[in-house]
Amino acid sequence: MIRTVPPGMLFILGAVLIPLLKGRTKQIYLLVIPVLAFLDILQLEAGTSWVYHFLGYELIFCQVDRLSLVVGYIFVIIGFLALLYSLHIEEDGQHVAAFLYVGSSLGVVFAGDYFSLFAFWEVMAVSSVFLVWYQKEKRSLDAGFRYLIMHIIGGCSLLAGIIIYVVNTGSIAVTHLGTSPADIFILIGFGLNTAFIPIHTWLPDAYPEGTVTGSVFMSVYTTKTGVYVLARCFAGMPLVAYMGGIMTVYGVLFALLQNDARRLLSYHIVSQVGYMVAGVGVGTELGVNGGIAHVFNHILYKALLFMCMGSVLYMTGKRKLTDMGGLAKYMPVTAAACVVASLSIAGAPGFNGYVSKGMVIASAAQQHMPILELMMVLAAVGTFLSFVKLSYFAFFAPNEEIRAKESPLNMQLAMLMTAFLCVLIGVYPEVLFRVLPFQPIHYHPYTPGHVLGTVQLFLLAGLAFMVAKDMLAPHRGTVLDFDYFYRMGGRGIVWVCVVPLSNMRFRLQTSSSRTIDVITRIAKNPIMLLEIPIAYAYFRITQGLRYIGGYSSSEMYNENLYRRPIGVGVLVAIIILFALALIYFIL
Amino acid sequence: MKKTLKRIFYLFLILCIPAGFLIEHEHAVFFWHKIPSIDVVFGFLGAMLLIGGARLLAHLVHKEEDFYD
């Protein structure tokens, strides 16, 4: 019997071989690894395996339960689809970065202890930044650095929390946490990856600057591993639930202002992750199931949306809605896929988003959290508006100037397969319900009241869009977010370094150079020390006379001028020895 | 084609309101769950609130494209 391995290891070790392969072999290899990983996950049994002893602690690389399995399934499925979408990419570095990113995300999901979780967490941050940098533009480089700085800060918080936790409890096992100082540090670390407001800015900053294919990967893994660890460690925390509610509305509101298509999608990640966080924060079986179901569904439709907008960017070079329009005629597959993804994210009946979003909203109502429920309903309306806007201005708005071709076959195939999964889960939700963490599931998405309520919500939001279409039209410009404070703060730090600190350094350097110069001169001729007052007085007088006489004062230092015969040095040594002997004998 | 689609849209819009009076919320928790066709109000008011909020926000945070350069 073949022993199962931690699924992440297949990707991480698999990345090593990518540069050695070429052409078709490489393409097949890229698709075989996720298939093997999926088969591996199917064979995993509940419990812990791949346990290693390290410094008296147990490192667990493969902790399997229903929660890790469901997230593992979708991570591998979308890994396959995203690799299919990026099959035409010839740069090995991009594939290696993607493999390490997927592998480390799976590593976090199956980690049973905080040490290995942290290690995979950091690999995730470092590998994913290359998916931004491979875009090879200045703005991508800058955004990548900002992304990395934010994640390093989050990582430091997580590490600080883990260290305090381990010192306090003596255990490194990943378990449910509370509100102790250590837990709060860990929550901040997890919250940064989950795009908690106001530490979310790395997400809409970096994701739109990634490569066409890299952004598809990025839209999936970082935030969803964040939700996963929240579900494992902070389920049922009201603070988390309300943070989720704020994220849903905040993301939607900022998305409505965006002109860059992929930035609009990035703000919707914040909003949709808000639903998941809210579900996890509610903490009931329905809430956690709903949150995790939304992880599953969101990964599918959000990756599909990034695939569609990536496809438009790849084929037309256009990233802003003001430059798009009329693309449905030239890119019908991309347009159809985008409509399916838009209906899915909006939560239209028959599409996957409808199923899980309903579960989360119902869980908030069930727990008597009216504000949370209303925030999520409001965000659902905004999501619908936002995606009517995106689909309309990208594909259907009149634009006579644009010309384009449909994207390569592998990209089309990936989009169609992902769209199919969105519809499949929407029409037949049992396929998803069967793998959710808590069983049995007492939730029926297709009740008449629920379907009609959603239809009413969308029809009236559609009417509002028709009335206020011009107000929602995209405009060129930059929308400031909390990153304004970080960037201005950063510039302030740079200013402090460049102006006052640099001046201080210059002054210190000058004065220390002078001091060293003086010490050097004295060391060359210690007798001079005795002569300094005389020499100084002489110097001042001669300077004064020279000034009066109009002579130049620039004269090179000549050490021979001040050198004394060796006998003087011997005399000084004898005097000092005599003084020492005197002190010794008298005292 | 465009006109037909619009007509169908308005027909659904008109029909969905009375339909709400025929169907009850299955698991009413809050008082608004018991109001027939309340999602019509949520849909329209919510959309207007968001559009208005977004316009207001735009006045505060919308800057020129090279703001950070």
Boltz contact constraints between the chains, C-beta under 6 A:
constraints:
  - contact:
      token1: [A, 253]
      token2: [B, 53]
      max_distance: 6.0
  - contact:
      token1: [A, 253]
      token2: [B, 54]
      max_distance: 6.0
  - contact:
      token1: [A, 256]
      token2: [B, 54]
      max_distance: 6.0
  - contact:
      token1: [A, 257]
      token2: [B, 54]
      max_distance: 6.0
  - contact:
      token1: [A, 257]
      token2: [B, 58]
      max_distance: 6.0
  - contact:
      token1: [A, 365]
      token2: [B, 29]
      max_distance: 6.0
  - contact:
      token1: [A, 370]
      token2: [B, 30]
      max_distance: 6.0
  - contact:
      token1: [A, 377]
      token2: [B, 42]
      max_distance: 6.0
  - contact:
      token1: [A, 378]
      token2: [B, 46]
      max_distance: 6.0
  - contact:
      token1: [A, 381]
      token2: [B, 43]
      max_distance: 6.0
  - contact:
      token1: [A, 381]
      token2: [B, 46]
      max_distance: 6.0
  - contact:
      token1: [A, 381]
      token2: [B, 47]
      max_distance: 6.0
  - contact:
      token1: [A, 382]
      token2: [B, 50]
      max_distance: 6.0
  - contact:
      token1: [A, 385]
      token2: [B, 47]
      max_distance: 6.0
  - contact:
      token1: [A, 447]
      token2: [B, 26]
      max_distance: 6.0
  - contact:
      token1: [A, 448]
      token2: [B, 23]
      max_distance: 6.0
  - contact:
      token1: [A, 449]
      token2: [B, 23]
      max_distance: 6.0
  - contact:
      token1: [A, 449]
      token2: [B, 25]
      max_distance: 6.0
  - contact:
      token1: [A, 449]
      token2: [B, 26]
      max_distance: 6.0
  - contact:
      token1: [A, 452]
      token2: [B, 19]
      max_distance: 6.0
  - contact:
      token1: [A, 452]
      token2: [B, 23]
      max_distance: 6.0
  - contact:
      token1: [A, 453]
      token2: [B, 39]
      max_distance: 6.0
  - contact:
      token1: [A, 455]
      token2: [B, 16]
      max_distance: 6.0
  - contact:
      token1: [A, 456]
      token2: [B, 16]
      max_distance: 6.0
  - contact:
      token1: [A, 456]
      token2: [B, 39]
      max_distance: 6.0
  - contact:
      token1: [A, 456]
      token2: [B, 40]
      max_distance: 6.0
  - contact:
      token1: [A, 456]
      token2: [B, 43]
      max_distance: 6.0
  - contact:
      token1: [A, 457]
      token2: [B, 39]
      max_distance: 6.0
  - contact:
      token1: [A, 457]
      token2: [B, 43]
      max_distance: 6.0
  - contact:
      token1: [A, 459]
      token2: [B, 12]
      max_distance: 6.0
  - contact:
      token1: [A, 459]
      token2: [B, 13]
      max_distance: 6.0
  - contact:
      token1: [A, 459]
      token2: [B, 16]
      max_distance: 6.0
  - contact:
      token1: [A, 460]
      token2: [B, 40]
      max_distance: 6.0
  - contact:
      token1: [A, 460]
      token2: [B, 43]
      max_distance: 6.0
  - contact:
      token1: [A, 460]
      token2: [B, 44]
      max_distance: 6.0
  - contact:
      token1: [A, 461]
      token2: [B, 43]
      max_distance: 6.0
  - contact:
      token1: [A, 461]
      token2: [B, 47]
      max_distance: 6.0
  - contact:
      token1: [A, 464]
      token2: [B, 44]
      max_distance: 6.0
  - contact:
      token1: [A, 464]
      token2: [B, 47]
      max_distance: 6.0
  - contact:
      token1: [A, 464]
      token2: [B, 48]
      max_distance: 6.0
  - contact:
      token1: [A, 468]
      token2: [B, 51]
      max_distance: 6.0
  - contact:
      token1: [A, 471]
      token2: [B, 51]
      max_distance: 6.0
  - contact:
      token1: [A, 476]
      token2: [B, 65]
      max_distance: 6.0
  - contact:
      token1: [A, 477]
      token2: [B, 62]
      max_distance: 6.0
  - contact:
      token1: [A, 477]
      token2: [B, 65]
      max_distance: 6.0
  - contact:
      token1: [A, 478]
      token2: [B, 63]
      max_distance: 6.0
  - contact:
      token1: [A, 478]
      token2: [B, 65]
      max_distance: 6.0
  - contact:
      token1: [A, 478]
      token2: [B, 67]
      max_distance: 6.0
  - contact:
      token1: [A, 479]
      token2: [B, 61]
      max_distance: 6.0
  - contact:
      token1: [A, 479]
      token2: [B, 62]
      max_distance: 6.0
  - contact:
      token1: [A, 480]
      token2: [B, 61]
      max_distance: 6.0
